[in-house]
């Protein structure tokens, strides 16, 4: 008997190295944390209404802050504890900001959303190119958490 795939949304925000030495207090005030929290609160509500689950995948360096995002329908996993093949195969939708895992996901024929909430700052510090929806039909680019939810 084959198992029905679960309704899973995967959210993978890219780690910001410049936050590594921040105090917990400053980290909680950062645009990074605030943007993740904002999107998760909205995703959690939508997931509960639509019977989806959200998997939040965090970089292991974020574990030092010991933050547990407690939202209904949201589970947290660190990259170091993860089976990537299993995660990507069960996901119905991927949300990220800059992570190249988006290319692995769309190669599976699944849709993805990029949400670069700190685009100007990130590009100023790290440089690089942005993934846009003009490059591939499987990726939608959003500029706000409300756009992601829509």
C-alpha positions, 0 to 999 in steps of 0.5 A: 500500500502506498502512503499518501504524501503529506502536505508539507511546506519547507522553510529554509532561511539562510544563516547570516554570519554577521549575527553569530556573535550577537547577544540573544537580546540583539539577535531577537531584535534583528531583522533576520529573527523578526522576519522569520518570526513574522512569516512563521506566525502567518504560515502557521495559521495558514497551515492549521487552516489547510491541514499542512505542516511546516518544517523550519530548517535552521543552520546549526549556528542558530542553535546557540540562541536556543530559540524554539519557534512554538507555533501550531503546525510548525516543527523545527529541525537543524540542518546538521540533523537532517536527511535532505533526500527525505525532506525534499521528497516529502515537501510540496513547497519550499520557501527560502531567501537565498539558499541554493537548495531551491535548485534541488527542489525545483529539479524535482518539479516542485514549486518554490518561493524566494523571500529575500526580506533583507535583500539590500543588506544581504547583497551589500555584505555577502554580494552575489546574485539573486534568484528571480522568478524570471529565471525559472517558472518554478520559482516565485519571488516575494517581497513581503511575508503577506506576498508569500502567504498569498 
